Amino acid sequence: MGIIKVENIRVFAHHGCLKEETAIGSEYSVDIKVKADLQKSASSDKLGDTVDYVLINKIVTEEMAIPSALLEKVAKRIIDRIFIEDKLVSVATVVVSKINPPIGGDVEKVTIEISEKRKA
């Protein structure tokens, strides 16, 4: 078993519960960590035998472009697509951070993290 991380994927998106948040948009950072059997790719040196992190980045970019009230919903969509589109992934963790959230204080970011195992 091995781990592949795609970290600090930076996107501009329109998530939030407030009308202003979805209208104006905000900066986000997304980190992905997936567990998969990397033994075959370690031997074969072939992209088809491993988790394609270009695909991971594409999934994140596309799902972050769909507005949602809650970051939890976005993270769940990302996890679901990773499991659908990459059969090698056995566990996925998605971390979504809203940079400079409008919560009435000097807060660098608000972060949610969701992990799931592939269902048998």
CNS distance restraints for C-alpha pairs under 8 A (distance, minus, plus):
assign (resid   1 and name CA) (resid  35 and name CA) 6.67 0.50 0.50
assign (resid   1 and name CA) (resid  36 and name CA) 5.53 0.50 0.50
assign (resid   1 and name CA) (resid  37 and name CA) 4.40 0.50 0.50
assign (resid   1 and name CA) (resid  38 and name CA) 6.07 0.50 0.50
assign (resid   1 and name CA) (resid  39 and name CA) 7.36 0.50 0.50
assign (resid   2 and name CA) (resid  35 and name CA) 5.59 0.50 0.50
assign (resid   2 and name CA) (resid  36 and name CA) 5.48 0.50 0.50
assign (resid   2 and name CA) (resid  37 and name CA) 5.86 0.50 0.50
assign (resid   2 and name CA) (resid  38 and name CA) 5.60 0.50 0.50
assign (resid   3 and name CA) (resid  33 and name CA) 6.75 0.50 0.50
assign (resid   3 and name CA) (resid  34 and name CA) 5.62 0.50 0.50
assign (resid   3 and name CA) (resid  35 and name CA) 4.59 0.50 0.50
assign (resid   3 and name CA) (resid  36 and name CA) 6.42 0.50 0.50
assign (resid   4 and name CA) (resid  33 and name CA) 5.78 0.50 0.50
assign (resid   4 and name CA) (resid  34 and name CA) 5.41 0.50 0.50
assign (resid   4 and name CA) (resid  35 and name CA) 6.56 0.50 0.50
assign (resid   4 and name CA) (resid  36 and name CA) 7.91 0.50 0.50
assign (resid   4 and name CA) (resid  51 and name CA) 7.62 0.50 0.50
assign (resid   5 and name CA) (resid  31 and name CA) 7.33 0.50 0.50
assign (resid   5 and name CA) (resid  32 and name CA) 5.54 0.50 0.50
assign (resid   5 and name CA) (resid  33 and name CA) 4.41 0.50 0.50
assign (resid   5 and name CA) (resid  34 and name CA) 6.47 0.50 0.50
assign (resid   6 and name CA) (resid  31 and name CA) 5.87 0.50 0.50
assign (resid   6 and name CA) (resid  32 and name CA) 5.13 0.50 0.50
assign (resid   6 and name CA) (resid  33 and name CA) 6.55 0.50 0.50
assign (resid   6 and name CA) (resid  53 and name CA) 6.78 0.50 0.50
assign (resid   6 and name CA) (resid  56 and name CA) 7.63 0.50 0.50
assign (resid   6 and name CA) (resid  57 and name CA) 7.51 0.50 0.50
assign (resid   7 and name CA) (resid  30 and name CA) 6.66 0.50 0.50
assign (resid   7 and name CA) (resid  31 and name CA) 4.32 0.50 0.50
assign (resid   7 and name CA) (resid  32 and name CA) 6.13 0.50 0.50
assign (resid   8 and name CA) (resid  29 and name CA) 5.30 0.50 0.50
assign (resid   8 and name CA) (resid  30 and name CA) 5.37 0.50 0.50
assign (resid   8 and name CA) (resid  31 and name CA) 5.37 0.50 0.50
assign (resid   9 and name CA) (resid  29 and name CA) 5.43 0.50 0.50
assign (resid   9 and name CA) (resid  30 and name CA) 4.95 0.50 0.50
assign (resid   9 and name CA) (resid  31 and name CA) 6.38 0.50 0.50
assign (resid   9 and name CA) (resid  57 and name CA) 7.25 0.50 0.50
assign (resid   9 and name CA) (resid  60 and name CA) 7.97 0.50 0.50
assign (resid  10 and name CA) (resid  27 and name CA) 7.26 0.50 0.50
assign (resid  10 and name CA) (resid  28 and name CA) 5.81 0.50 0.50
assign (resid  10 and name CA) (resid  29 and name CA) 4.66 0.50 0.50
assign (resid  10 and name CA) (resid  30 and name CA) 6.56 0.50 0.50
assign (resid  11 and name CA) (resid  27 and name CA) 5.99 0.50 0.50
assign (resid  11 and name CA) (resid  28 and name CA) 5.32 0.50 0.50
assign (resid  11 and name CA) (resid  29 and name CA) 6.42 0.50 0.50
assign (resid  11 and name CA) (resid  61 and name CA) 7.03 0.50 0.50
assign (resid  11 and name CA) (resid  64 and name CA) 7.46 0.50 0.50
assign (resid  12 and name CA) (resid  25 and name CA) 6.72 0.50 0.50
assign (resid  12 and name CA) (resid  26 and name CA) 5.59 0.50 0.50
assign (resid  12 and name CA) (resid  27 and name CA) 4.61 0.50 0.50
assign (resid  12 and name CA) (resid  28 and name CA) 6.02 0.50 0.50
assign (resid  13 and name CA) (resid  25 and name CA) 5.32 0.50 0.50
assign (resid  13 and name CA) (resid  26 and name CA) 5.64 0.50 0.50
assign (resid  13 and name CA) (resid  27 and name CA) 6.51 0.50 0.50
assign (resid  13 and name CA) (resid  28 and name CA) 7.02 0.50 0.50
assign (resid  13 and name CA) (resid  64 and name CA) 6.17 0.50 0.50
assign (resid  13 and name CA) (resid  65 and name CA) 5.83 0.50 0.50
assign (resid  13 and name CA) (resid  66 and name CA) 7.95 0.50 0.50
assign (resid  13 and name CA) (resid  67 and name CA) 7.20 0.50 0.50
assign (resid  14 and name CA) (resid  21 and name CA) 6.28 0.50 0.50
assign (resid  14 and name CA) (resid  22 and name CA) 4.36 0.50 0.50
assign (resid  14 and name CA) (resid  23 and name CA) 6.69 0.50 0.50
assign (resid  14 and name CA) (resid  24 and name CA) 6.96 0.50 0.50
assign (resid  14 and name CA) (resid  25 and name CA) 4.18 0.50 0.50
assign (resid  14 and name CA) (resid  26 and name CA) 6.28 0.50 0.50
assign (resid  14 and name CA) (resid  65 and name CA) 7.37 0.50 0.50
assign (resid  14 and name CA) (resid  66 and name CA) 7.73 0.50 0.50
assign (resid  14 and name CA) (resid  67 and name CA) 5.29 0.50 0.50
assign (resid  14 and name CA) (resid  68 and name CA) 7.50 0.50 0.50
assign (resid  15 and name CA) (resid  21 and name CA) 6.33 0.50 0.50
assign (resid  15 and name CA) (resid  22 and name CA) 5.35 0.50 0.50
assign (resid  15 and name CA) (resid  25 and name CA) 6.85 0.50 0.50
assign (resid  15 and name CA) (resid  26 and name CA) 7.68 0.50 0.50
assign (resid  15 and name CA) (resid  67 and name CA) 5.05 0.50 0.50
assign (resid  15 and name CA) (resid  68 and name CA) 5.00 0.50 0.50
assign (resid  15 and name CA) (resid  69 and name CA) 5.55 0.50 0.50
assign (resid  15 and name CA) (resid  70 and name CA) 6.81 0.50 0.50
assign (resid  15 and name CA) (resid  71 and name CA) 7.17 0.50 0.50
assign (resid  16 and name CA) (resid  21 and name CA) 5.34 0.50 0.50
assign (resid  16 and name CA) (resid  22 and name CA) 5.88 0.50 0.50
assign (resid  16 and name CA) (resid  67 and name CA) 7.92 0.50 0.50
assign (resid  16 and name CA) (resid  68 and name CA) 6.43 0.50 0.50
assign (resid  16 and name CA) (resid  69 and name CA) 4.37 0.50 0.50
assign (resid  16 and name CA) (resid  70 and name CA) 6.00 0.50 0.50
assign (resid  16 and name CA) (resid  71 and name CA) 7.74 0.50 0.50
assign (resid  17 and name CA) (resid  21 and name CA) 7.08 0.50 0.50
assign (resid  17 and name CA) (resid  22 and name CA) 7.68 0.50 0.50
assign (resid  17 and name CA) (resid  69 and name CA) 4.69 0.50 0.50
assign (resid  17 and name CA) (resid  70 and name CA) 7.00 0.50 0.50
assign (resid  18 and name CA) (resid  22 and name CA) 6.80 0.50 0.50
assign (resid  19 and name CA) (resid  23 and name CA) 6.24 0.50 0.50
assign (resid  20 and name CA) (resid  24 and name CA) 5.81 0.50 0.50
assign (resid  20 and name CA) (resid  25 and name CA) 7.88 0.50 0.50
assign (resid  21 and name CA) (resid  25 and name CA) 5.39 0.50 0.50
assign (resid  21 and name CA) (resid  26 and name CA) 7.17 0.50 0.50
assign (resid  22 and name CA) (resid  67 and name CA) 7.03 0.50 0.50
assign (resid  26 and name CA) (resid  98 and name CA) 7.25 0.50 0.50
assign (resid  26 and name CA) (resid  99 and name CA) 7.17 0.50 0.50
assign (resid  27 and name CA) (resid  98 and name CA) 6.31 0.50 0.50
assign (resid  27 and name CA) (resid  99 and name CA) 5.47 0.50 0.50
assign (resid  27 and name CA) (resid 100 and name CA) 7.84 0.50 0.50
assign (resid  28 and name CA) (resid  96 and name CA) 7.02 0.50 0.50
assign (resid  28 and name CA) (resid  97 and name CA) 5.49 0.50 0.50
assign (resid  28 and name CA) (resid  98 and name CA) 4.68 0.50 0.50
assign (resid  28 and name CA) (resid  99 and name CA) 5.54 0.50 0.50
assign (resid  29 and name CA) (resid  96 and name CA) 5.95 0.50 0.50
assign (resid  29 and name CA) (resid  97 and name CA) 5.11 0.50 0.50
assign (resid  29 and name CA) (resid  98 and name CA) 6.71 0.50 0.50
assign (resid  29 and name CA) (resid  99 and name CA) 7.29 0.50 0.50
assign (resid  30 and name CA) (resid  60 and name CA) 7.64 0.50 0.50
assign (resid  30 and name CA) (resid  94 and name CA) 7.14 0.50 0.50
assign (resid  30 and name CA) (resid  95 and name CA) 5.55 0.50 0.50
assign (resid  30 and name CA) (resid  96 and name CA) 4.60 0.50 0.50
assign (resid  30 and name CA) (resid  97 and name CA) 6.29 0.50 0.50
assign (resid  31 and name CA) (resid  94 and name CA) 5.93 0.50 0.50
assign (resid  31 and name CA) (resid  95 and name CA) 5.01 0.50 0.50
assign (resid  31 and name CA) (resid  96 and name CA) 6.65 0.50 0.50
assign (resid  32 and name CA) (resid  56 and name CA) 7.92 0.50 0.50
assign (resid  32 and name CA) (resid  92 and name CA) 7.26 0.50 0.50
assign (resid  32 and name CA) (resid  93 and name CA) 5.77 0.50 0.50
assign (resid  32 and name CA) (resid  94 and name CA) 4.86 0.50 0.50
assign (resid  32 and name CA) (resid  95 and name CA) 6.46 0.50 0.50
assign (resid  33 and name CA) (resid  92 and name CA) 5.83 0.50 0.50
assign (resid  33 and name CA) (resid  93 and name CA) 5.06 0.50 0.50
assign (resid  33 and name CA) (resid  94 and name CA) 6.66 0.50 0.50
assign (resid  34 and name CA) (resid  89 and name CA) 6.19 0.50 0.50
assign (resid  34 and name CA) (resid  90 and name CA) 7.34 0.50 0.50
assign (resid  34 and name CA) (resid  91 and name CA) 5.56 0.50 0.50
assign (resid  34 and name CA) (resid  92 and name CA) 4.45 0.50 0.50
assign (resid  34 and name CA) (resid  93 and name CA) 6.28 0.50 0.50
assign (resid  35 and name CA) (resid  89 and name CA) 5.77 0.50 0.50
assign (resid  35 and name CA) (resid  90 and name CA) 5.65 0.50 0.50
assign (resid  35 and name CA) (resid  91 and name CA) 5.04 0.50 0.50
assign (resid  35 and name CA) (resid  92 and name CA) 6.51 0.50 0.50
assign (resid  36 and name CA) (resid  51 and name CA) 7.56 0.50 0.50
assign (resid  36 and name CA) (resid  88 and name CA) 5.60 0.50 0.50
assign (resid  36 and name CA) (resid  89 and name CA) 4.77 0.50 0.50
assign (resid  36 and name CA) (resid  90 and name CA) 5.52 0.50 0.50
assign (resid  36 and name CA) (resid  91 and name CA) 7.24 0.50 0.50
assign (resid  37 and name CA) (resid  88 and name CA) 6.83 0.50 0.50
assign (resid  37 and name CA) (resid  89 and name CA) 7.82 0.50 0.50
assign (resid  38 and name CA) (resid  42 and name CA) 6.04 0.50 0.50
assign (resid  38 and name CA) (resid  49 and name CA) 7.72 0.50 0.50
assign (resid  38 and name CA) (resid  50 and name CA) 6.22 0.50 0.50
assign (resid  39 and name CA) (resid  43 and name CA) 6.51 0.50 0.50
assign (resid  40 and name CA) (resid  44 and name CA) 5.98 0.50 0.50
assign (resid  40 and name CA) (resid  49 and name CA) 6.16 0.50 0.50
assign (resid  40 and name CA) (resid  50 and name CA) 7.71 0.50 0.50
assign (resid  41 and name CA) (resid  45 and name CA) 5.25 0.50 0.50
assign (resid  41 and name CA) (resid  46 and name CA) 5.86 0.50 0.50
assign (resid  41 and name CA) (resid  47 and name CA) 7.19 0.50 0.50
assign (resid  41 and name CA) (resid  48 and name CA) 7.89 0.50 0.50
assign (resid  41 and name CA) (resid  49 and name CA) 4.78 0.50 0.50
assign (resid  41 and name CA) (resid  50 and name CA) 5.43 0.50 0.50
assign (resid  44 and name CA) (resid  49 and name CA) 7.42 0.50 0.50
assign (resid  45 and name CA) (resid  49 and name CA) 7.82 0.50 0.50
assign (resid  46 and name CA) (resid  50 and name CA) 7.33 0.50 0.50
assign (resid  47 and name CA) (resid  51 and name CA) 7.57 0.50 0.50
assign (resid  47 and name CA) (resid  52 and name CA) 6.85 0.50 0.50
assign (resid  48 and name CA) (resid  52 and name CA) 7.81 0.50 0.50
assign (resid  50 and name CA) (resid  88 and name CA) 7.19 0.50 0.50
assign (resid  51 and name CA) (resid  86 and name CA) 6.90 0.50 0.50
assign (resid  51 and name CA) (resid  88 and name CA) 6.64 0.50 0.50
assign (resid  51 and name CA) (resid  89 and name CA) 7.19 0.50 0.50
assign (resid  52 and name CA) (resid  56 and name CA) 6.62 0.50 0.50
assign (resid  53 and name CA) (resid  57 and name CA) 6.18 0.50 0.50
assign (resid  54 and name CA) (resid  58 and name CA) 6.26 0.50 0.50
assign (resid  55 and name CA) (resid  59 and name CA) 6.17 0.50 0.50
assign (resid  56 and name CA) (resid  60 and name CA) 6.31 0.50 0.50
assign (resid  56 and name CA) (resid  82 and name CA) 7.02 0.50 0.50
assign (resid  57 and name CA) (resid  61 and name CA) 6.15 0.50 0.50
assign (resid  58 and name CA) (resid  62 and name CA) 6.10 0.50 0.50
assign (resid  59 and name CA) (resid  63 and name CA) 6.05 0.50 0.50
assign (resid  59 and name CA) (resid  78 and name CA) 6.53 0.50 0.50
assign (resid  59 and name CA) (resid  81 and name CA) 6.98 0.50 0.50
assign (resid  59 and name CA) (resid  82 and name CA) 7.30 0.50 0.50
assign (resid  60 and name CA) (resid  64 and name CA) 5.91 0.50 0.50
assign (resid  60 and name CA) (resid  78 and name CA) 6.15 0.50 0.50
assign (resid  61 and name CA) (resid  65 and name CA) 6.35 0.50 0.50
assign (resid  62 and name CA) (resid  66 and name CA) 7.15 0.50 0.50
assign (resid  63 and name CA) (resid  74 and name CA) 6.62 0.50 0.50
assign (resid  63 and name CA) (resid  77 and name CA) 6.79 0.50 0.50
assign (resid  63 and name CA) (resid  78 and name CA) 6.25 0.50 0.50
assign (resid  64 and name CA) (resid  74 and name CA) 6.58 0.50 0.50
assign (resid  68 and name CA) (resid  73 and name CA) 6.73 0.50 0.50
assign (resid  68 and name CA) (resid  74 and name CA) 6.64 0.50 0.50
assign (resid  69 and name CA) (resid  73 and name CA) 7.78 0.50 0.50
assign (resid  70 and name CA) (resid  74 and name CA) 6.98 0.50 0.50
assign (resid  71 and name CA) (resid  75 and name CA) 6.19 0.50 0.50
assign (resid  71 and name CA) (resid  96 and name CA) 6.78 0.50 0.50
assign (resid  71 and name CA) (resid 112 and name CA) 6.91 0.50 0.50
assign (resid  72 and name CA) (resid  76 and name CA) 6.15 0.50 0.50
assign (resid  72 and name CA) (resid 112 and name CA) 6.76 0.50 0.50
assign (resid  72 and name CA) (resid 113 and name CA) 7.91 0.50 0.50
assign (resid  72 and name CA) (resid 114 and name CA) 7.53 0.50 0.50
assign (resid  73 and name CA) (resid  77 and name CA) 6.31 0.50 0.50
assign (resid  74 and name CA) (resid  78 and name CA) 6.32 0.50 0.50
assign (resid  75 and name CA) (resid  79 and name CA) 6.27 0.50 0.50
assign (resid  75 and name CA) (resid  94 and name CA) 5.90 0.50 0.50
assign (resid  75 and name CA) (resid  95 and name CA) 7.26 0.50 0.50
assign (resid  75 and name CA) (resid  96 and name CA) 6.83 0.50 0.50
assign (resid  75 and name CA) (resid 113 and name CA) 7.74 0.50 0.50
assign (resid  75 and name CA) (resid 114 and name CA) 6.76 0.50 0.50
assign (resid  76 and name CA) (resid  80 and name CA) 6.11 0.50 0.50
assign (resid  76 and name CA) (resid 114 and name CA) 7.38 0.50 0.50
assign (resid  77 and name CA) (resid  81 and name CA) 6.22 0.50 0.50
assign (resid  78 and name CA) (resid  82 and name CA) 6.22 0.50 0.50
assign (resid  78 and name CA) (resid  94 and name CA) 7.48 0.50 0.50
assign (resid  79 and name CA) (resid  83 and name CA) 6.36 0.50 0.50
assign (resid  79 and name CA) (resid  92 and name CA) 6.33 0.50 0.50
assign (resid  79 and name CA) (resid  93 and name CA) 7.41 0.50 0.50
assign (resid  79 and name CA) (resid  94 and name CA) 6.94 0.50 0.50
assign (resid  79 and name CA) (resid 116 and name CA) 7.50 0.50 0.50
assign (resid  80 and name CA) (resid  84 and name CA) 6.28 0.50 0.50
assign (resid  81 and name CA) (resid  85 and name CA) 5.86 0.50 0.50
assign (resid  82 and name CA) (resid  86 and name CA) 5.71 0.50 0.50
assign (resid  82 and name CA) (resid  89 and name CA) 7.50 0.50 0.50
assign (resid  82 and name CA) (resid  92 and name CA) 7.70 0.50 0.50
assign (resid  83 and name CA) (resid  87 and name CA) 6.21 0.50 0.50
assign (resid  83 and name CA) (resid  89 and name CA) 6.43 0.50 0.50
assign (resid  83 and name CA) (resid  90 and name CA) 7.86 0.50 0.50
assign (resid  83 and name CA) (resid 118 and name CA) 6.79 0.50 0.50
assign (resid  89 and name CA) (resid 118 and name CA) 7.50 0.50 0.50
assign (resid  90 and name CA) (resid 117 and name CA) 5.84 0.50 0.50
assign (resid  90 and name CA) (resid 118 and name CA) 5.15 0.50 0.50
assign (resid  91 and name CA) (resid 115 and name CA) 7.19 0.50 0.50
assign (resid  91 and name CA) (resid 116 and name CA) 5.72 0.50 0.50
assign (resid  91 and name CA) (resid 117 and name CA) 4.35 0.50 0.50
assign (resid  91 and name CA) (resid 118 and name CA) 5.96 0.50 0.50
assign (resid  92 and name CA) (resid 115 and name CA) 5.60 0.50 0.50
assign (resid  92 and name CA) (resid 116 and name CA) 5.59 0.50 0.50
assign (resid  92 and name CA) (resid 117 and name CA) 6.57 0.50 0.50
assign (resid  93 and name CA) (resid 113 and name CA) 7.00 0.50 0.50
assign (resid  93 and name CA) (resid 114 and name CA) 5.63 0.50 0.50
assign (resid  93 and name CA) (resid 115 and name CA) 4.14 0.50 0.50
assign (resid  93 and name CA) (resid 116 and name CA) 6.59 0.50 0.50
assign (resid  94 and name CA) (resid 113 and name CA) 5.65 0.50 0.50
assign (resid  94 and name CA) (resid 114 and name CA) 5.43 0.50 0.50
assign (resid  94 and name CA) (resid 115 and name CA) 6.42 0.50 0.50
assign (resid  95 and name CA) (resid 111 and name CA) 6.79 0.50 0.50
assign (resid  95 and name CA) (resid 112 and name CA) 5.71 0.50 0.50
assign (resid  95 and name CA) (resid 113 and name CA) 4.35 0.50 0.50
assign (resid  95 and name CA) (resid 114 and name CA) 6.62 0.50 0.50
assign (resid  96 and name CA) (resid 111 and name CA) 5.59 0.50 0.50
assign (resid  96 and name CA) (resid 112 and name CA) 5.50 0.50 0.50
assign (resid  96 and name CA) (resid 113 and name CA) 6.54 0.50 0.50
assign (resid  97 and name CA) (resid 109 and name CA) 6.06 0.50 0.50
assign (resid  97 and name CA) (resid 110 and name CA) 5.42 0.50 0.50
assign (resid  97 and name CA) (resid 111 and name CA) 4.17 0.50 0.50
assign (resid  97 and name CA) (resid 112 and name CA) 6.53 0.50 0.50
assign (resid  98 and name CA) (resid 109 and name CA) 5.31 0.50 0.50
assign (resid  98 and name CA) (resid 110 and name CA) 5.28 0.50 0.50
assign (resid  98 and name CA) (resid 111 and name CA) 6.44 0.50 0.50
assign (resid  99 and name CA) (resid 108 and name CA) 5.98 0.50 0.50
assign (resid  99 and name CA) (resid 109 and name CA) 4.40 0.50 0.50
assign (resid  99 and name CA) (resid 110 and name CA) 6.83 0.50 0.50
assign (resid 100 and name CA) (resid 106 and name CA) 7.80 0.50 0.50
assign (resid 100 and name CA) (resid 107 and name CA) 5.93 0.50 0.50
assign (resid 100 and name CA) (resid 108 and name CA) 4.98 0.50 0.50
assign (resid 100 and name CA) (resid 109 and name CA) 5.22 0.50 0.50
assign (resid 100 and name CA) (resid 110 and name CA) 7.83 0.50 0.50
assign (resid 101 and name CA) (resid 107 and name CA) 6.77 0.50 0.50
assign (resid 101 and name CA) (resid 108 and name CA) 7.37 0.50 0.50
assign (resid 101 and name CA) (resid 109 and name CA) 6.07 0.50 0.50
assign (resid 101 and name CA) (resid 110 and name CA) 6.67 0.50 0.50
assign (resid 103 and name CA) (resid 107 and name CA) 7.78 0.50 0.50
